[in-house]
Amino acid sequence: MRTAIVFNHPYEKSYCNAILEAVTNGIKKGKHEVDLIHLDNDGFNPVMSKADLKAFVEHQPIDPLVIDYNKRLEKADHLIFIFPIWWDLMPAMTKGFIDRVLCPGVVYDHHPRGFGLVPLLKNLKSVTIITTMNKPKIMYSLFIGNLIKKAMLRSVFKTMGYKNVNWISFASVKSVSQEKRVKWLADLESKFAKWT
């Protein structure tokens, strides 16, 4: 089984990097393969150019990195996103990945009868989004409205027709105890070691 991880954080000592390590260790303990798409290290350009948009409409990506990512997504049994929540949403590279890589003809297509979208990643069993933020969870939920849930789970993957979509949110990361942060990592490693 192959899990593609789309990772976006520029600072190598961030808590997101610790999460990446815990998740990767867990998946490997379960004897599964990890395919890391590290957007920052790859120098991924999140901007949709005029040429990119034409290619998007024609279902023929032209950026070699986008084409490579598409091929790797087609082989994935599970897809995981790991990123921080900045100003209540995902960083630019994650948004650019959604805009430029999750393209029609590869990840989804329009329903032949014109009603909604049809998922095309036939191997994909689940999508998991793991985020960090410094706001308390209740504040993000009540005052901001859980924008990640609305934007990524509902508006992107569920609209495309993917069913098993989950969000793991770590809130108040800077203010919780070190013991709690360590426990979160241990729990993640254990969770993904049991993945099927």
Secondary structure, DSSP 8 states (H G I E B T S, - for coil): -EEEEEE--S-TTSHHHHHHHHHHHHHHHTT-EEEEEEHHHHT------HHHHHHHHTT----HHHHHHHHHHHT-SEEEEEEE-BTTB--HHHHHHHHHTS-BTTTEEE-TTSSSEEE--TT--EEEEEEE-SS-HHHIIIII--HHIIIIIIIIIIHHT---EEEEEE-STTTS-HHHHHHHHHHHHHHHHT--
